[in-house]
Amino acid sequence: MSEQTRRLLILGCSGLALEIAEIAEQSGGYEVAGFVQDLWPERRGERLEGYPVYFLEDVRDWHKDHWAVCGTGLRERIDFIRRVEALGFSFATLVHRAAVVSPRAGLGEGCVVAAGAVIGTRVRLGRHVMVSRNASVGHDTEVEDYAFIGPGASVAGVCKIGRGAFLGIGAAVRDHLKIGPGAVVGAGACALQDLPPGVLLSAPRAALLE
């Protein structure tokens, strides 16, 4: 490990966490040191694709020489991030080499932009925002802290995605809309008007034709 390479802990130990570990591996600036979780103490000591799985208590004093990044999509992710921040950890911002990010966009601490994602001009991503593979965020859109934009989701231009909002796989948000804090646009749903905080917009169920 060179002096410029940072040791990185991935918060979570699911498939999403492994995807984020792969982004870190190919970024060149980080060395994955393992996965950290706080739900299942019995998983302490397991290995995930060769990397150790730690319980949060195991790494509480590692903040001086390790960085962290969130690798879970669970609704509890905000609390998890806060507890790790309280231990003194700094957070990495990761962008996959196959993502396209405008040079005029701004990415906050702890953001992750996955493969195939497109971040348009003058977009602002807050802290700990996840933009999943093949998702897109249009020009002049603001995405507030802790929001999660799922695979293939599409946000048009001049939108505001509230703090902790969740866009499921294939969700779409029309231009000039506001998605309130904590609101959910479910998989395949299309937001055509502003959504108040905390509401769920779900897509109509497809009919099964025999």
Secondary structure by P-SEA (a helix, b strand, c coil): ccccbbbbbbccccaaaaaaaaaaaacccccccbbbbcccccccccccccbbbbcccccccccccbbbbbcccccaaaaaaaaaaaabbbbbbbbcccbbbbcccccccbbbbcccbbbcccbbbcccccccccbbbcccbbbccbbbbcccbbbccbbbbccbbbbccbbbbccbbbbccccccccccccccccccbbbbbcccccccc
